[in-house]
Amino acid sequence: MSYNNSFWEQGSFLDPYDLIIVGAGIVGLSSALFYKRAHPAARVMVLERGFLPKGASTRNAGFACVGSIGEHQADIKKESEDIVKERIVRRYRGLERLKEVLGEEAIGYRHCGGYEFFTSEEAFKEVSSEVGRFNKWMEELIGEEQVYSLDRKEGYPVICNRLEGALHPGKMMQYLAQKVAATGIDIKWNTEVEQTTEDGTVHVAGGPTLKAKQILHAANGFVARLVPSLTVSPARGLVFVTNEQKELPWKGIFHHDRGYIYFRNVGQRLLIGGARNVDKKQEETDQFGANSKIKNHLVDFVDEELRLQEGWTIQHQWSGIMGFTTTKSPIVEQVDQYRYVAAGLSGMGIAIGMDVAEQAVEML
Ligand SMILES: Cc1cc2nc3c(=O)[nH]c(=O)nc-3n(C[C@H](O)[C@H](O)[C@H](O)COP(=O)(O)OP(=O)(O)OC[C@H]3O[C@@H](n4cnc5c(N)ncnc54)[C@H](O)[C@@H]3O)c2cc1C
């Protein structure tokens, strides 16, 4: 006889859920937490395909940032000023919420300041001419004065952002998962959702079929596999961490080239990542792995611009998968009667993750 669920299982474990969330990244877990706070009696489950979150939330660079002027300028070229302003507010609000919900200590937060780093005086001149305008924006938008200022680091011109900091994504997600589990929400790790359907059914790979009144797809870079109508494209990002350096002048978080390259210190180690734009088409993938062209580009950047002492080595290297929308604004919407989406964090999910989750819970 084939394997059937028992009468008892049908009336307990497999009872319909009020909410099933697909994906235990920052958006999925924060949505679960906020939903349960609003509906304490609700039956909620989070399904995650990995033994750990297996997308971006534990695999990023840990920048708690509202964005560099160069990045905002590049976005203004593609979108309106109003949208960029709204995004700045969202990033700021999301980070404040993250620190408030989890606590700075639990997420390893360090208020180290952010720096937009220039290797060309010409590019610096162009971007820094906007400092006055952006300081005015920040004052208007979030009530913070003199956010940006000019400085030099190791001979290079930089624009400082005094609001930014660094955190430990592993600790952040581990604590968030503990907090979610403590509310009584079931997080099922190693549980891949194969398909969700219009009638509120969730098909687990090799497992049972579940029913939910609402299904929230928080699978970011992988979401289009489940909801193909969505325009969220996967984008792979590469990160590496060096061995400990006797001297490391790069303390704080640094953005370069409109945010495409980013680096920071982790104690006496350098973390560097990005440069997706060096081989953009190739990186539109949801497969983990390293692109040697990009890796070489980053290694050259460390040698030629950051000038670590000779003999430095890469001690950790990994990739993560982001989800980009066409505009960089996330998609938080209802797909049909039972199915919803909160995805497309467009490389800013540490900053906007909790804000997106709050929006998602409001929608639900
Ligand atoms: C290299 C890199 C560096 C980054 N640096 C920063 C940074 O410094 N600051 C910042 O703000 N942002 C950064 N980001 C972006 C940030 O990490 C993401 O925007 C954020 O983590 C997205 O969160 P999420 O919950 O939407 O998605 P994810 O964290 O990707 O979570 C989605 C989850 O869904 C799961 N899943 C997918 N399909 C299924 C399925 N079928 N069944 C079950 N589970 C499924 C995945 O395994 C995954 O765990 C970076 C990203 C990368 C990759």
The ligand as an SDF file (V2000), in Angstrom:
LIG
                    3D

 53 58  0  0  0  0  0  0  0  0999 V2000
   26.2340   39.1780   -1.8030 C   0  0  0  0  0  0  0  0  0  0  0  0
   25.1160   40.0140   -1.2530 C   0  0  0  0  0  0  0  0  0  0  0  0
   25.4020   41.1610   -0.5140 C   0  0  0  0  0  0  0  0  0  0  0  0
   24.3610   41.9320    0.0050 C   0  0  0  0  0  0  0  0  0  0  0  0
   24.6550   42.9740    0.8420 N   0  0  0  0  0  0  0  0  0  0  0  0
   23.6510   43.6740    1.4130 C   0  0  0  0  0  0  0  0  0  0  0  0
   23.9190   44.6760    2.3600 C   0  0  0  0  0  0  0  0  0  0  0  0
   25.0690   44.8760    2.7340 O   0  0  0  0  0  0  0  0  0  0  0  0
   22.8860   45.4190    2.8500 N   0  0  0  0  0  0  0  0  0  0  0  0
   21.5930   45.1920    2.4560 C   0  0  0  0  0  0  0  0  0  0  0  0
   20.6950   45.9130    2.8860 O   0  0  0  0  0  0  0  0  0  0  0  0
   21.3110   44.1910    1.6060 N   0  0  0  0  0  0  0  0  0  0  0  0
   22.2890   43.4220    1.0960 C   0  0  0  0  0  0  0  0  0  0  0  0
   22.0050   42.3990    0.2390 N   0  0  0  0  0  0  0  0  0  0  0  0
   20.6020   42.1330   -0.0780 C   0  0  0  0  0  0  0  0  0  0  0  0
   19.8690   41.4080    1.0400 C   0  0  0  0  0  0  0  0  0  0  0  0
   20.6420   40.3660    1.5490 O   0  0  0  0  0  0  0  0  0  0  0  0
   18.5550   40.8570    0.4690 C   0  0  0  0  0  0  0  0  0  0  0  0
   17.8510   41.9240   -0.1480 O   0  0  0  0  0  0  0  0  0  0  0  0
   17.6710   40.2550    1.5320 C   0  0  0  0  0  0  0  0  0  0  0  0
   18.3700   39.3170    2.2890 O   0  0  0  0  0  0  0  0  0  0  0  0
   16.4550   39.6270    0.8760 C   0  0  0  0  0  0  0  0  0  0  0  0
   15.7020   38.9950    1.8770 O   0  0  0  0  0  0  0  0  0  0  0  0
   14.4930   38.0600    1.4770 P   0  0  0  0  0  0  0  0  0  0  0  0
   13.9440   37.5200    2.7360 O   0  0  0  0  0  0  0  0  0  0  0  0
   13.5820   38.7790    0.5630 O   0  0  0  0  0  0  0  0  0  0  0  0
   15.1570   36.9150    0.5790 O   0  0  0  0  0  0  0  0  0  0  0  0
   16.1090   35.7020    0.9580 P   0  0  0  0  0  0  0  0  0  0  0  0
   16.9760   36.0000    2.0920 O   0  0  0  0  0  0  0  0  0  0  0  0
   16.7670   35.2720   -0.3060 O   0  0  0  0  0  0  0  0  0  0  0  0
   15.0840   34.6130    1.4390 O   0  0  0  0  0  0  0  0  0  0  0  0
   14.3010   33.8660    0.5510 C   0  0  0  0  0  0  0  0  0  0  0  0
   14.2710   32.4490    1.0930 C   0  0  0  0  0  0  0  0  0  0  0  0
   13.3360   31.6820    0.3410 O   0  0  0  0  0  0  0  0  0  0  0  0
   13.8260   30.3720    0.2800 C   0  0  0  0  0  0  0  0  0  0  0  0
   13.1570   29.6890   -0.8260 N   0  0  0  0  0  0  0  0  0  0  0  0
   13.2700   29.9720   -2.1450 C   0  0  0  0  0  0  0  0  0  0  0  0
   12.5040   29.1500   -2.8680 N   0  0  0  0  0  0  0  0  0  0  0  0
   11.8870   28.3290   -1.9720 C   0  0  0  0  0  0  0  0  0  0  0  0
   10.9760   27.2370   -2.1280 C   0  0  0  0  0  0  0  0  0  0  0  0
   10.5270   26.8680   -3.3290 N   0  0  0  0  0  0  0  0  0  0  0  0
   10.5690   26.5980   -1.0120 N   0  0  0  0  0  0  0  0  0  0  0  0
   11.0030   26.9650    0.2140 C   0  0  0  0  0  0  0  0  0  0  0  0
   11.8810   27.9860    0.4020 N   0  0  0  0  0  0  0  0  0  0  0  0
   12.3110   28.6660   -0.6840 C   0  0  0  0  0  0  0  0  0  0  0  0
   15.3170   30.5490    0.0730 C   0  0  0  0  0  0  0  0  0  0  0  0
   16.0270   29.3800    0.4040 O   0  0  0  0  0  0  0  0  0  0  0  0
   15.6080   31.7380    0.9700 C   0  0  0  0  0  0  0  0  0  0  0  0
   16.0540   31.3600    2.2520 O   0  0  0  0  0  0  0  0  0  0  0  0
   23.0120   41.5930   -0.2830 C   0  0  0  0  0  0  0  0  0  0  0  0
   22.7460   40.4500   -1.0150 C   0  0  0  0  0  0  0  0  0  0  0  0
   23.7770   39.6490   -1.4940 C   0  0  0  0  0  0  0  0  0  0  0  0
   23.4510   38.4000   -2.2640 C   0  0  0  0  0  0  0  0  0  0  0  0
  1  2  1  0
  2  3  1  0
  2 52  2  0
  3  4  2  0
  4  5  1  0
  4 50  1  0
  5  6  2  0
  6  7  1  0
  6 13  1  0
  7  8  2  0
  7  9  1  0
  9 10  1  0
 10 11  2  0
 10 12  1  0
 12 13  2  0
 13 14  1  0
 14 15  1  0
 14 50  1  0
 15 16  1  0
 16 17  1  0
 16 18  1  0
 18 19  1  0
 18 20  1  0
 20 21  1  0
 20 22  1  0
 22 23  1  0
 23 24  1  0
 24 25  2  0
 24 26  1  0
 24 27  1  0
 27 28  1  0
 28 29  2  0
 28 30  1  0
 28 31  1  0
 31 32  1  0
 32 33  1  0
 33 34  1  0
 33 48  1  0
 34 35  1  0
 35 36  1  0
 35 46  1  0
 36 37  1  0
 36 45  1  0
 37 38  2  0
 38 39  1  0
 39 40  1  0
 39 45  2  0
 40 41  1  0
 40 42  2  0
 42 43  1  0
 43 44  2  0
 44 45  1  0
 46 47  1  0
 46 48  1  0
 48 49  1  0
 50 51  2  0
 51 52  1  0
 52 53  1  0
M  END
$$$$
